[in-house]
């Protein structure tokens, strides 16, 4: 998971049906924690596995200069 200067949270999750994965974002930790108002990242494609989608997100995050985000209590 990553965060940017706006403190938005970026992460990988499955879509409806659980057979495809991509990067999503939430604008605050409460929305992330509660699983609401999470939006798919239009610039990232759906992938067949979680690990593939995480790799794509890792590359994108590095390009954008995002920081790793590990704590809900941040």
C-alpha contacts under 8 A as a table, 3 or more apart, distances in Angstrom:
res1	aa1	res2	aa2	distance
1	X	9	X	6.95
1	X	10	X	5.57
1	X	11	X	4.72
1	X	12	X	7.59
1	X	68	X	5.83
1	X	69	X	5.29
1	X	70	X	6.75
2	X	9	X	5.74
2	X	10	X	5.05
2	X	11	X	6.68
2	X	61	X	7.12
2	X	66	X	6.10
2	X	67	X	5.41
2	X	68	X	4.30
2	X	69	X	4.63
2	X	70	X	7.87
3	X	6	X	7.73
3	X	7	X	5.38
3	X	8	X	5.43
3	X	9	X	4.72
3	X	10	X	6.11
3	X	66	X	5.71
3	X	67	X	5.46
3	X	68	X	6.28
3	X	69	X	5.67
4	X	7	X	5.14
4	X	8	X	5.84
4	X	9	X	7.23
4	X	65	X	7.77
4	X	66	X	4.99
4	X	67	X	6.46
5	X	8	X	7.60
5	X	66	X	7.76
7	X	27	X	7.17
7	X	28	X	6.83
8	X	25	X	6.73
8	X	26	X	5.83
8	X	27	X	4.44
8	X	28	X	5.65
8	X	29	X	7.81
9	X	25	X	5.37
9	X	26	X	5.29
9	X	27	X	6.34
9	X	28	X	6.62
9	X	29	X	7.00
9	X	32	X	7.35
9	X	69	X	7.53
10	X	23	X	6.71
10	X	24	X	5.69
10	X	25	X	4.37
10	X	26	X	6.74
11	X	23	X	5.46
11	X	24	X	5.42
11	X	25	X	6.25
11	X	54	X	7.86
11	X	57	X	7.60
12	X	21	X	6.59
12	X	22	X	5.38
12	X	23	X	4.42
12	X	24	X	5.86
12	X	50	X	7.09
12	X	53	X	6.56
12	X	54	X	6.07
12	X	57	X	7.49
13	X	21	X	5.52
13	X	22	X	6.06
13	X	23	X	6.65
13	X	24	X	6.87
13	X	50	X	7.32
14	X	17	X	7.68
14	X	18	X	5.03
14	X	19	X	6.80
14	X	20	X	5.56
14	X	21	X	4.29
14	X	22	X	6.65
14	X	50	X	7.60
15	X	18	X	5.50
15	X	19	X	7.18
15	X	20	X	5.87
15	X	21	X	6.05
15	X	22	X	7.71
16	X	19	X	7.87
17	X	20	X	7.64
18	X	21	X	7.52
19	X	48	X	6.57
19	X	49	X	7.57
20	X	46	X	5.93
20	X	47	X	5.50
20	X	48	X	4.95
20	X	49	X	6.45
20	X	50	X	7.74
21	X	46	X	5.43
21	X	47	X	5.16
21	X	48	X	6.36
21	X	49	X	6.18
21	X	50	X	5.63
21	X	53	X	5.85
22	X	40	X	7.19
22	X	41	X	7.58
22	X	44	X	6.59
22	X	45	X	6.33
22	X	46	X	4.98
22	X	47	X	6.15
22	X	50	X	7.64
22	X	53	X	5.12
22	X	54	X	7.59
22	X	57	X	7.92
23	X	40	X	6.12
23	X	41	X	5.64
23	X	44	X	6.46
23	X	53	X	6.73
23	X	54	X	7.48
23	X	57	X	6.10
24	X	38	X	6.37
24	X	39	X	5.28
24	X	40	X	4.26
24	X	41	X	5.25
25	X	32	X	7.98
25	X	38	X	5.57
25	X	39	X	5.35
25	X	40	X	6.53
25	X	41	X	6.87
26	X	29	X	7.22
26	X	31	X	6.03
26	X	32	X	5.56
26	X	37	X	6.38
26	X	38	X	4.81
26	X	39	X	6.51
27	X	31	X	7.00
27	X	32	X	7.88
27	X	37	X	7.98
27	X	38	X	7.90
28	X	31	X	5.59
28	X	32	X	6.51
29	X	32	X	4.94
29	X	33	X	5.92
29	X	72	X	6.35
30	X	33	X	5.03
30	X	34	X	5.98
31	X	34	X	5.15
31	X	35	X	5.80
31	X	36	X	5.06
31	X	37	X	6.02
31	X	38	X	7.08
32	X	35	X	5.18
32	X	36	X	6.61
32	X	37	X	7.86
32	X	38	X	6.92
33	X	72	X	7.56
35	X	38	X	6.73
41	X	44	X	5.66
42	X	45	X	7.42
44	X	56	X	7.51
44	X	57	X	7.74
46	X	53	X	7.25
47	X	50	X	7.37
47	X	52	X	6.17
47	X	53	X	5.51
48	X	52	X	7.09
48	X	53	X	7.79
49	X	52	X	5.33
49	X	53	X	6.44
50	X	53	X	5.19
50	X	54	X	6.05
51	X	54	X	4.97
51	X	55	X	6.11
52	X	55	X	5.15
52	X	56	X	6.39
53	X	56	X	5.11
53	X	57	X	6.21
54	X	57	X	4.99
54	X	58	X	5.99
55	X	58	X	5.00
55	X	59	X	6.30
56	X	59	X	5.27
56	X	60	X	6.25
57	X	60	X	5.02
57	X	61	X	5.93
58	X	61	X	5.13
58	X	62	X	6.19
59	X	62	X	5.22
59	X	63	X	6.31
60	X	63	X	5.09
60	X	64	X	6.24
61	X	64	X	5.04
61	X	65	X	5.97
61	X	66	X	5.15
61	X	67	X	7.68
62	X	65	X	5.07
62	X	66	X	6.27
63	X	66	X	7.95
71	X	74	X	5.48
